[in-house]
Every structure is written in structure tokens, then in C-alpha cells.
Amino acid sequence: MRYLFPYWKDGALSVVFNLLGTIFSLFSFTMAIPFLGILFGTQPKVAEPMDFEFSSEAIQHNFNYLVSHLIELEGPSNTLLYVSILMVVLVLLKSVFNYLGKYTIVPLINGVIRDIRNRLYKTIVVLPIAYFSKERRGDVILKATGDVQEVANTMLLPLRQAVQAPIQLIVYVVSLFYMSYQLTFFVLILIPLSGYVIALIGKNLKKTSIRGQNKLGEIMSLIEETIYGLRIIKAFNSEKRVNNKFQGENNRYTRIMNKILRKRTLAQPVSEFFSTLVIVIIMWFGGSQVLNDSSTLSPQAFMTYLIIFSQVIRPSKVISSYYYNMKKGMASFDRIESVLNADVSIQEKKDAKALNSLDESIRYKNVYFRYNTDYVLKDVDVEIRKGETVAIVGQSGSGKSTLVNLLPRFYDVEKGSILIDKLDIRDAKVKDLRGLMGLVSQESILFHDTVFNNIAFSREDATEEEVIEAAKVANAHDFITNLEEGYYTNIGDQGNKLSGGQKQRISIARAILKNPPILILDEATSSLDTESEKLVQEALNHLMENRTSIIIAHRLSTVREADKIVVLHQGQIAETGNHNELLEKDGIYKKLHEMQMFS
């Protein structure tokens, strides 16, 4: 309802138009049988009109009087023509208003779908990185696409009929009460009974639907992993293995979908059975009364009653069918809500302070951090002065990447604090904090866009001259100009049209364009060949000039000139010093250095 509320005007208009359409539909039915009764002599003509009252008896009596008067003035043939034209006009008005009812609800339906997608994407962007460490990316993608579409198909698009159906049902049932409350009493007994049976089936359908969507999320994740790891699959001749795994998951999903569709198909036969049962009871009970002259209804009125009641069946089916679809749609909506209601652990305080520069230092003060149960970082205490180049080295799993990921608040420390100029970064505005930093990671993260837009990604207001200048500093300008369309060449998914060195130099150009005071280099050259590494290292040297730089490196040859080297071992700082000082200590750094020199 909170998604529907902003569009209440469209919903209200749709209700009004559907109500008018239903009223004209009702008049077109109720006038037909009495007219035919008078025309063919089975119902006596009415000589005098009644005083107008808002009641079915007065309306029917005065209509019969008009028909009787017309027959006397114009004759039966002309009267039949006039009434036929009037019925066509009434049906036309009914159709026009029914169309307008569906027309005005379209902005509501598509607006809600748009709002859910927008909110979902916005939530995905602000969710902490830790969330995606726990969730399958394929399942998150399915929630943002398939589940939203499922909600649209099962809950929102059917609203065009679902809004109209209750209005029709209420208007028709009220008119039936006016005509005969005894007969209508049977309707009120049997319709809730059929509704109860449908509700029992629908309740079970929702549980099965959740299982189905979860299984589809696993399949989406499997497809994503397959595409991502296709080279490894082919290299190890594992096509058959992954194919068998996929077929197994797909077969399980198929069995769940069989259950869902079988349960959904129950809606129509159940509603049809109860509708037929009610009609038979009404025909037997009402027909017996008419034949025995014990009914307040004339034969013509009884026929009108049956025609109106036949119109009750269709909206009843629509409502029962919508109930089934809604249960399936709610399963998808619950999955969407699981993302929207996910805990955003990186929160900005209401009184957060501005942080626009680095004037003194960055301080990791007694920092502890863990992803699960065991601490990845323990009592880390280190200071990085403004303008220093500090290298973080250590064995794999020692906590190097975690240490730098805490600085831009991709994660928050569990104990201790990180200070920039004595301000705890948790007290600073997140946008300001991250605005101070440029990141170049081991895996070049590029987007399916042009070279220009990838470099300009760090600054919305960047000019072409500034982008070109950044590319020149990053040793990227020459190869970019040799591309098919230069800076406006699309580089493909994840930049796959470029080599590793080219992608990394574009990443560096992006960081240069931002011109951040703090630079984070996470294994920026470790995956490159010697020639590419040389070009990238030259670009990095340009980038690090007059900046505070934090470098994570496996290759110790790349950090010889660092002002300070911090050696991490099992999440703790084991040694600190420059290259020569650490070699003299004859500790972990010297062992790592000797191993690399030997290799």
C-alpha cells in the first residue's frame, strides 16, 4: 500500500470510471427483460407513472410506463428499434467507462514498478560490501529483475481487472438484494465457502513460490559463475561436470514449478464448480417459487435476476484468480523486501562533520576487525603522516587488504578507531571521507562504456582536455588514440577489449583525474607482465607525487622506496621501518625478501 499511495488520484479515478461502467452495465441488463415482457404481452402495460423514488421498484415501474407509452404512440416495431438503440448506447457507455477505468490505472501500475526498481537499485548501491560477501550475486540480480517482474505480472498488471471486479461484485449483489433477499441469501452462504477453500490452497502456494524463487536465484548464480569462470571450465575439461550440476538444479526447479502451476490451475475449476452450484440452487429455489406463485418475483424479474447473477460469476473468478496470483507475487515481494530491509551497517551520523582535506596524518589506533568469529586484524596501531608513502606487506591472509578497506569505510572497525587529523572517520561525512581517496586495485574495475566515460567516472564535471591530460600522465594516451574510435571507443564488458596493462592504466588515469590527497594502491601491478608493469609503475610514480600513498604489495621490489613499510603477520603488526631498516632487523621482512630474491 505504501507504494500505491503516491498514485491514489489515478486509483480513485479508476474506481469512479469502473463504478460508472458497472452502473451502465446493470441498466442495460435490467431494462431488457421487462421491455420484452411488455412487447410480447407476457407483462401487463403500465398506464400511470409513480412518484420518483430512488428504489428499484419505482425505477422499474416508471421504465415500464415509458415503454408502454412508447408502444402506444410509435407501435411495437419502432419501440423495439428505439430500445435497441438505447441498449447499444448504454453498452457503449459501459465499454467507454470500463476502458477509462483501465486507462487511468496504467500510470499507477507502471509507476509502482518503477519506484520498486529505483528503490531496489538505490539500496543495492548503498548496501555495505559485507552484504555481498554473504549473498549470491546472481540471487541479488534475480531479486532486482525477475522478482520485480513477477510482482508486476502477478500483482500489478492484473489490477486492471482486480480494481473493477469488487465494484462490479458489490453493485450486482446490492441490486440482487433489492430484487430478492431470499435468493441472494444463498449467494452470501456459498461464496465465502468457496473463498475459504481457495484461501487454503493459496496459503500453501506462497510457501512453494518462495522455494521456487530461491531455487531460481541459485540457478542465476550458477549461470553467472559459469560465464565468469568459463576459461577455467574449459581449461580443466569440466564442461560435463558443470553441465550435470546445472541440470540437477534445473530439474529441482522444474519440479517446484510443476507444483506451483498445478496449484494455480485449481483456482478456475474450484471457482467454476461453486459458481455452477450456486446457479443450480438459485434456479431450483427461485424457479420453484415462481412456478408456485409464492415468489415476489415475476417470471421476467426472475430472468433478469439470473442475468444479473451470471454477471457476478466473472468478477468472482477474477478476484479468486487474483488472490492466487497475489500469493505467488507476495513470495517475490518478500524476497525484494529482504534486500530493501537489509541492515546498512555503514551509517552516517546525523551530526557528521565535514572532512575536506588531510592536513596532518592518518592513524589506525588499536584497531580490531573480524568478518566472522576470528579476528582478521588485532590491535593494529600505525600512523601515516601526510605526504608519506607507506607500504603494507605480508603473507597472503595476513590482513593487508582488510586494513586498507577499513579506511574508506567499506567496513567499520569492531574495536579501536581510525583517525584522520584526529577526527574519527565514523564521525565524518561518508561522501567527504571517500572524496579524499583514490583507489587503484589489482583487478581493474571498468564499465561497459567508452574510454572517456570510464576515466571521467571519478569526476562528473571533467572536460575532454582534463581526461586527455590524465591519460597522458597515466601513460595511456598513445594506446587510446590508436583505438578504433579513440577516447569514445566502447571497451566492452569489464573492459575485456583491452589488455591487462591497458585496463590498469585507464584505472590509474581515473584516479589521476580525481586528484585525491590520499591514494590506495591494492596490488596494482601484481597481475601484469614485465613490460606492462614498467609502464604502469611509471604511471603510478606520477600519481603518487605529492600525495599520501598506501601501497599493498606482494612484490617487495615495488616498495623499496617507500618511506615506511608495515609488515603484517596473522593480523598484527610484526615490524615497521624502511627497506634497509627491516633488512637489518633480520625478521619476517628479510625472510620474505630473501624468498623473492631466491625465486
N, C-alpha and C positions, 0 to 999 in steps of 0.2 A: 504493500500500500504506500510505503514511503517513496517508491519510485513512481507510482501512478499519480500521487498528489499534485506535483507541479503541472500536470496536464488535466486538472479537474474540469476546466472550462470545455475542453474537447470532449471529455467523458459526459459532462452534463448535456451538451448539445446533442450527442449521440443518443442519450436516453430520451430527450424530448422528441427527436425525429422518429425514433423507434416506437415511442408511445403513440404518436400521430399515425404512423403506418399501421400499427395494430388496430387502432380505433377504426380507421377506414376499412381495414380488412374485415373487422367484425360487422360493420354496417353492410358491406357487400354480401355477407352470408345471411344476415338476419332478414334482409328485405326480399330475398329471392323466393322463399317458400310461401310466405303469406300472399305475395303477389300472384304466384301460380295458383294458389288455392282460390282466390277471388276470380281469377281469369277463367279457370275451368269449372267454376261453380261448386267446388267442394267446401268453400268457406263463404258464409253469407257476406253480402256487401254491407258497408258501414255508411249510414245515412247522415249522421251528425258527428262533428268532432268533439273531443273532450277539451276541458281547460288544460293548458300545458303544465305538466309536472315533469321533474327530472326522474322518471321511473320508466321501466321497460314497458309496463302496461300502457301508459299514456303515449309513449313514443310509437309503440306498435299500433295502437288504436288509431292515432292520427295519420300514420303512414297508410293504414288500410283505408281510411276515409279518403285520402288523396288518390289512391289507386282506384277506388270505387267511383269517385267523381270523374277521374280521367276517362274511365271506361265508358261512362255515360256520355261525356262530351265528345270524345275522339273515336270511340269504338275500340274493340279489343285489339285489332291489328296495330293501330297507331300507338296505343298504350304500351303494347309489347315492345315496339321499337323504342319509345321514349325510355322505358325502364331499362332496356338492354343498353342504351347509350349511357344512362346514369350509372349502371353497374360497371361499364368499361371505364368511365371517368373515375369512379371510386377505386377500382383496381389500379388504374394509372397513378392516382394519388398515393395509394398504398405502396406501390413499387417505387415511386419517386422518394417518398419519405424513408422507406427502408434502405434505399441506396444512400441517401444523405446520412442516415444513421451509421452506415458502414464507412462512408467517405470521411466523416468528421472524426472518426476514431483512429484513422490511419496515422496522423501525427502523434497520437498517444502511444500507439504500438511501437512505431519506429523510434520515437523519442526515448522511450524506456530502454529499448535495446541499445541505442547509442549511449545513454547515460551509464548503463551497466558496464559496457565495454570501456568507456572512458574512465570510470572509477576503478575498474579492474586493472587497466594498464597503469594508471597513476599509482595504485597500490603496489604493483609489481616493481615499479621504478623506485619507490621509497622503502620497500622492504629491505631489511639488512641482508648482507651477503650470507650470513649464517643460515638464513631460512632456506636458501637454495643449496646449501650443503646437505640438508636433511631431505628435501623434497626432490622427486624426479622432475627434471626439466620438461620431459615430454608430457607428464601429467599436468604440470602448470600450464603448458601451451594448450592442452586439450580443454582445461577449465576456461581459458580465455577465448577459445574459439568454439569447439564442439559443444561445450556445456551452455555457453551463451546462446548458440543457435538452437539447442534443444529447448531452452526456456522460451525462445521466440516461437518455435514451431508448436510447442505443446501448451503454452500458457498465454502468449500474447496474440499471435495471429488468430487463434480461434475466438478471441474476444469479440471479433466482428459479429459472430453468431451468438456468443455467450452473453453479450450485453442485451441483445434483442430477446433471447429466449425467456428469461424471467419476466420481462414486461409482458410478453405475449401470454405466458402462463397465468400471470396474475389477472390480466384483463379478461381472458377467456373464462377462467374459473369464477371470477366475480359475476360475469354475465350468466354463467350456468347456475349459480346460486339464485340469481334473480328469477330464472326460469323455473327451477325446481330444486329446492334444497334437499329433498329426499334422495333424488338420484345422485346429486353431487356429493352427498354424504359417503357414498361408496367410493368415490374418487379419493376423498381425503383419508379413507382407511387403507386403500390398496397402494396408492402412490408412495407413502412413507415406507411401506413394507418392501417395495421394490428398491427404494433408495437405500434401505438398510442392507439388503443383500449386495448391492453394488458397492457400498462403503466397505464391507468386509473384504471384498475382492481387491478394491483399490488400496486398502491399507497394506496388504501383502505385496501389491505391485510396487509400491515405493521402495520397500526394502530390497527387492530384486533389482530395481532400476539402479540403486546406489551401487550394488555389486557390479552391475553391467558397466557403469561409467568408470568405476575404479579399474576394472579389468581393461577397458579401452584405453585408460591412461597408461597402464603398463605396456600395452601394445604400441602406443605412440612413443613411449620412452625407448622401447626396443628398436623401433624404426630409426629414431634419432641416433641412437648408439651405433646402429649398423652403418648408417651413412657416414657418421663421424669416423668410425674405425674400419672403413672398407678396405684400406690398404693392408692393414694387419690381417683382416679376414682372408683376403686373397693370398697374402704372403705365406700364411700358415695353412693354406688349403682347408679352411674351416667353413666353407660355404654350406656344406651339408649339415654341420653341427648347428650353425645359427638358423638355418632354414627349418630344421626339426624343432628347435626351440620356439621359433615364431609360430609354426603350425600348431604346436601344442597349446600355446597361449591363445591363438586364434580359435582353435576348436573349443576351448573352455568358454571363450566369449560368445561363440555361436550358441552353445548350449544355454547360456544365461539369456541370450536374446530370444531363443525359442520360447523359454518360459514367459518372458515379458510379453511377447506378441500374442501368445496363446491366452494370457490373462486379459490383455487388452481387447481381444476379439470377443470376450464374454459380454462386453457392455451391450452390444447390439442385440444378441439373442435374448439376454435377460430382460432388457427394456421392452423388446417386441413381445415377449411372452406375457409380461404383466400388462402391457397395453391391450393386447388381444383379450386377456382375461377380463379386464375392466369393461371393454366394449361389449363383450358377450353378456356380462352381468347386467349392464345398463339396458341392452336390447331386450333381455329376458324380463327384467324387473319393470322397466318403463313400458315396454310393449304390452305386457300383461295388464298393466293399469289402464293403458289407452284402450285396449280391447274390451276391458270390463267396465269402461266408463267411470273408473274410480280415480282417474288421474286429473290433475288440474291442467294438464297439457292437452291441447288438441292434436290430432294427427299431424297437422302441418307444423305446429310448435315442437312436437316430438322429433320430427325430421330435422328441423332447424337445430334442436338441441344436439342431435347426433352429428350434424355437420360441424358445429362449433367444437364439440368434444373431439372430433377427429383432428382438429387443429391443435388441440392440447398435446397430442401424442408427439408431434415433431419437436416442439421446444423441450419436451420432457426428455426425448432422446438426445438432443443437443446438450442439455445440462448433464445427463448421466455420462455422455461421451467426454464432455469437458472435464468432469470430475476424474475420470480415468486418466486423461492426458495430464491434468494438473498434478496428479500424484507422481507421474513419471517426470514431469517438469520440475517438481519440487526436489526430487532427488538431485537433479543437475544444479538447481539453485542452491541447495545446501552445500554442494561442492564449491560453487562460486563464493559463497559466504565464508567458507573455510579459508580462502585467500584474503578476502576483504577484512575478516576479523582476526587475521594473523597478528601476532604480537610484534609491533615495530619497536624493537629493543633500543634502537638508536634514536632517542628522543631529544629534541632541542628544548631547553628550559624556557619558560615564559619570559624570564628576565635575562636571557642570554646576552652576553656583551659582544660588542664589535671587535673584530681582530683583523686589522688591515695590513700588518707588517710584522716582520721578525726583526727585532732590534737588538736582542741580547743572545738568547740561547734556547735550545730545546732540551728539556730534562725529563728522562724516564726515572721516576722516583719510586723505588721499591715496588716495581710492577709485577703482579701475578696475573696469569691468564690460563684458562683451560677451555677446551671445546666440549669435553665430556667429563670424565671423572679425574683423570690425571692432569696435573699442571704441565702446560707446554712451556710456560715461562715462569721462573721462580726468582723473586727478589732481584729483579734486574734494575740496576741503578747506573745510569750513564748520562753524561751531559755532552751536548753537541753545540759548540759555540757558533755564532753567526759567521758565515764565510768559510767554515771548516768543511773538508771532505772527509767523511767518516765511512769506513768500510766495515761491513758485518760479515764475518766468515765463520765457518764451522762445518761439521759433517751434516749430511742430509738428516732432517728431522730434529735438528738442534734448536729450531725456533726462529730462524733468520727472517723468513717471510712474514711470520706472525708478528714479529717485533715491528716491522715497518707498516703492516696493515693496521696496527693499532693507532698510528699517528693520524691518518685522515678519518679515523673513527669508522672504519669498515666493521670493526668490532670494538667493544668497550672493555677496558681493563676490569678485572674482578676485584683486585685489591691494589692499593697504591694509586698513583696518578701520573699523567703526562702533562708537563707544563710547557707552555710557550711564553716566554717573557714573564714567568711566574704566574701565568693565568692557566688554570686547569682547562684543558680543551673541552671538557664536558660542560663548562660554563660559557663557552664561546658559541657564536652562531655557526652552525654547521657549514653554511654556504661560504662564510668568511674563511673558516678553517681550511676547507678544501680549495678555496680560491688561492691560497698561499702556495699550493703544491702542484708540481708537475710529475707525472708518472710515466716511466718507460719500463714495460715489463718484458719478461723473457718471451712470452707468446704475444706477438704483435696483434693487438685487437683493433681490427679495421672493419669498416662497414661497407655494405653493398651499395656503393655510391662512387662519385668521382674522386679523383686525387685531390682536387681543390677542396671539396666539402669535407674530406677526411682530415686534411691539415687544418682547415678553418673550424673544425669541430670544437676546438678549445676556446674560440672567440667568435661570437655571433656577428660582431661589427668589423671583422677583418676585411681589409681591401685586398685586391689581387696583387698589388705591389708588395704588401706585407707578407702574403702567403709565399710569393716567389722568393723574397729575401730569406724567409725562414727555411725554405727548401735549399737555398744555396748554402746557408750555414750548416745544414744537415747533410751536405754532400749528396743531395737528391735531385738537384735541378737538371743535371745533364741527362740522367736516365728518364726523367719525367718528360722532358721536351722531345725525346725520341719515341715516346708512346704514340699510338695512332692519333689520338686527339689531345695530346699534351696533358695539361692540367685538368682537362674536362673528360678524360678517359675514365670509363667505369671500370673499377678494379675487381669486380666480381664478389661472390660470397666470401667473406673473411679475407678479402684481398688475394684470392687464390690465383689471379692472373699475374701476380708479381712473385719474384724470388724472395727468400727469407731476408736477405740483406736489404733489398728494396723496401720491403714492408717495414723493417725496423727503422730505416732512415725516414720513412714517412711518419712513423710514430715519434721519432725524435724531432722532426720538423713541427709536428703538432705541439710538442712540449715547448719548443723554442718560441713559437708564435704566442703561446700563453705568457711567456716570460715570467715564470714563477720565482719567488725568492727561495723556495725550498724544492729540491729536486730529489726524487726517489728513483733509483735505477735497480730494478729487480732482475738480476741475471741477464742484463740487456744484450750481452754478446755471446752467451754460452752455447747457443744453438747454431752459430754461424761458422762458415768455412773461414780459412785464414785471410783470404783477400777481402771478403765482406766484413770480417771482424776489424780489419785495419781501417776500412772506410768508415764503419760505424763508430769505432773508437775515436777517430779524428773528429767526427761529428759530436760525440759525447764530450770530448775535451772542450770544444767550442761552447757546448751547452752548459758545462759546469763552471765556466769562467764567472767569477764574482757571485757565486751562489753558495748556499748551504746545501751540500750534497750528501745523501745517504746511499751507499752502494752495497748491494748484496752480490757476492761473487763467490763462485767455486774456483775459478782460475785465479790464483793468487798473483799471477803476473800482471793482472789488470789493476791491482790495488797497491802496488809498490809505492806510488807517490802520494797515497792518502795521508792526510795529517794525523789521523788516528785510526787504528784497526781494533775492532772489538771482536774477540774470539768467544763464540758461544759454544757451550758443551752441555748437552742434556738440559737445555732451558735456562742455564745460568751463565753469567759472565765469568769465563775462566781466566782471560788475560786481556790487558789493554795496553796499547802503545803503538809506536810507528813500526815500520817494517824491520828496521835494524834492531830496535829495542827488543822486539819479540823474538828475533832470531837469537839474540844474546841470552834470553831467558831460558832457552833450551826446553820449551814446554810444548803444548799442543800445536801452536802455530808452526814451530820449527818442524815438527813431525809431518804436518800437512804439507809444508813447503818442500821437504825432502822427498816425500812420496810423489809429488807432482814433478819435481825436478828429475827424479829417477825414471818416471814413466815417460 
